[in-house]
Amino acid sequence: MSDSEKSEDPTPKRRREAREKGQVLKSKEVNTAALVLISAYSLSWFGPRIYTNLFKLFVQTIEELPYTNLTQGLFIKYFLRFTAIMIMTSIPILFSVAFVAFLVEVLQVGILFTTKTLAPDINKINPLKGFKRILSLKSIVELVKGFVKTVIIGWVAYTVLRDNMSPIIQTLREPPEVAFKIASFLVFKITKKVAGAMIIIACIDYFYQRWEFEKSLKMSKQEVKDEYKQTEGDPHVKAKQRQKQRQIARGQVRSAVQDSNAVISNPTHYAVAIKYNTGMEEPLVKAKGLDEAAIYIKKLAEEFDVTIIEDVELARAMFPVCKVDKPIPAEFYMAIAQIVAKIMKKKEVGQLNEMMKKANKLAANKNKSTANDFQKPPNANDPQNPDSNTKGPSSIFD
């Protein structure tokens, strides 16, 4: 995929994966500038001690050599003495340089341990990819930086030596002690000027490395979509899951409202379904809803003939503190008790009216049956009827 197609900013997951692979924002020039600078000041701080020890060794060696036979054992002795003094006098400088190097690395990268950079990669030995790396913009920039650094260091050394040429020539007539002091002064001056130039280069390189790093992490729109699917799931699948969850929740709310005694609501925003029957210790909250859910609960209450109590203040106060399938808080007991009393009274009146209707219906049916019996004509064959003929019809031949 070409870099022109990667126009999206990297996601946190992309940055995290890149860091795990060892791909981090880092400028080598910052490390180099810091090391050169600390080296210059370390020489300034610890240089006198190094100069004193080396000068003593030099004088001692010059004084001993004319009176001794230079053998292999004596040469090794002088060499070991010189090495020991150099190590002992250089430890403060080495420690300072190592500490600054570690500090700069931590400030740039942070604490990072990974072995993925050590894993074998076949692309590293691919000639075609290697040729592309040689001709890449990064390689050209590194080449230019190397050339600029060489020119700067050479120019600084040349200008310092040129400006101090007279003292350098005079050291030929001075004792060795003076020559050591002048040499130390020139080394410190060159190192400090080189460090100043390297700081400027490091600042430029840091911003370039930052731009290059962000560019390498850029993502295409398809990569962003694929990553979203991996982390969050397919949007279509998630939509179906949410729809199924809403259906399940609506089914639970439906059964809860059906099992309730009353729904306390304001006109549109809040609805709380409660239940209380004789024998229950405390009234329970069966369901609650806000906005669309509240309207749905009220529709279910109408469908299942559950009493709806319009009480704006009570509904608004109960909604945030009441929990589903939990007892109603004690501060609402008085208000709920009044509502339950009204519901029970209404229920008793309704039951009484229903009984009266049944009684009236039974009475009406009985009266209707009596009236039908009164209007029925007498049976001619009835033996109790005096007009009936027990002998039956007579024959025409009698």
Sequence and secondary structure as in RCSB ss.txt:
>XXXX:A:sequence
MSDSEKSEDPTPKRRREAREKGQVLKSKEVNTAALVLISAYSLSWFGPRIYTNLFKLFVQTIEELPYTNLTQGLF
IKYFLRFTAIMIMTSIPILFSVAFVAFLVEVLQVGILFTTKTLAPDINKINPLKGFKRILSLKSIVELVKGFVKT
VIIGWVAYTVLRDNMSPIIQTLREPPEVAFKIASFLVFKITKKVAGAMIIIACIDYFYQRWEFEKSLKMSKQEVK
DEYKQTEGDPHVKAKQRQKQRQIARGQVRSAVQDSNAVISNPTHYAVAIKYNTGMEEPLVKAKGLDEAAIYIKKL
AEEFDVTIIEDVELARAMFPVCKVDKPIPAEFYMAIAQIVAKIMKKKEVGQLNEMMKKANKLAANKNKSTANDFQ
KPPNANDPQNPDSNTKGPSSIFD
>XXXX:A:secstr
  GGG  B   HHHHHHHHHTT     HHHHHHHHHHHHHHHHHHHHHHHHHHHHHHHHHHHHHGGGS   HHHH
HHHHHHHHHHHHHHHHHHHHHHHHHHHHHHHHHH S   SGGGS  GGGG HHHHHHHHTSHHHHHHHHHHHHHH
HHHHHHHHHHHHHTHHHHHHTTTS HHHHHHHHHHHHHHHHHHHHHHHHHHHHHHHHHHHHHHHHHH B HHHHH
HHHHHHH  HHHHHHHHHHHHHHHHHHHHHHHHT SEEEE SSSEEEEEE  TT SS EEEEEEETHHHHHHHHH
HHHTT EEEE HHHHHHHHHH  TTSB  GGGHHHHHHHHHHHHHHHHHHHHHHHHHHHHHHHHHHHHHHHHHHT
    TT TT TT  TT    TT 
